[in-house]
Amino acid sequence: YARAYAGCGNYTTLSYRRSYARLYEAQACTTNGTFEKFTELFLSRPQDLYGRTVRLEPLDATRHLDNLYEITSGQPYQEDKAYNPNEVWGFRDYGPFKTKEEMEKSPVFNIKKNEASFAIVEIITDRIIGVVMLTNDDPSNLNVELELPIVKPSTDGTVEQIEACFLLLDRLFAHGYRRVQLTIDTLDVYGKKLPGRIGFTQEGMVPKHMVVKESNRDSNIYGLLNSDWDKGARAFMYKKLHGEATQKADAANNAKEGEIDFQQSVLKEQKENKEAEEKNKK
């Protein structure tokens, strides 16, 4: 609990730190084996984000390139059969890639200063199953864009994909971000299912938004506000990922701890006022 709480940093909300730490503790302390595994991972990679089914690691070519290429190339790999790689890359302005070197030189690994990429890694198998990216970060206005996760077809729509998005959204809003945007090609039938699964609302459609692979792209614009996240979107996703009982327990703990924080702040203010009065008397 303590390591997860501290790992959230000082610039996240108290309620987030406590909720994240409780979930981390529940996963890490399941058995002696999981405790040792999570301890080793934390000591070597304290910046990773942990969920029930996946963890997010900052994307690194040395660690992730080979497996990411294999699972998104369309070739048979482990338990997955061959598929058309355009199912992954067809609506993006890069890919499919003929070689690993070509992928390494692409925007997947060569990110800009206002972008971040994270490998989605299964907790049980430690295998990468995709990538989720943040782009167009605008810290002055507390806005950022979530890109449609890059995952193999068999992972599309699964709890792993949804939890990867949840982990990022929860951390972003805990850091004070006000709005997260998601932009999807109007022709991407499967991609357009994700916003509703993670609490986004369609805000409009932009015609002739982009030119992708020498073709016109109209884009649907989806948004998620911090107010919507606090008023129900987070609880909706938390319940979907962890069950109703766990969600209710998390909400109850947050409410109880919030009351304690309020009481402590009142007592602190009263103490400071009393000390100020006594100082003025002297």
Secondary structure, 3 states (H helix, E strand, C coil): CHHHHHHCCCCCCHHHHHHHHHHHHHHHCCCHHHHHHHHHHHHHCCCCEECCCEEEEECCHHHHHHHHHHHHCCCCECCECCCCCHHHHCCCCCCCCCCHHHHHCCCCCCCCCCCEEEEEEECCCCCEEEEEEEEEEECCCCEEEECCCEECHHHCCCHHHHHHHHHHHHHHHHCCCCEEEEEEECCCCCHHHHHHHCCCEEEEEEEEEEEECCEEEEEEEEEEEHHHHHHHHHHHHHHHHHCHHHHHHHHHHHHHHHHHHHHHHHHHHHHHHHHHHHHHHC
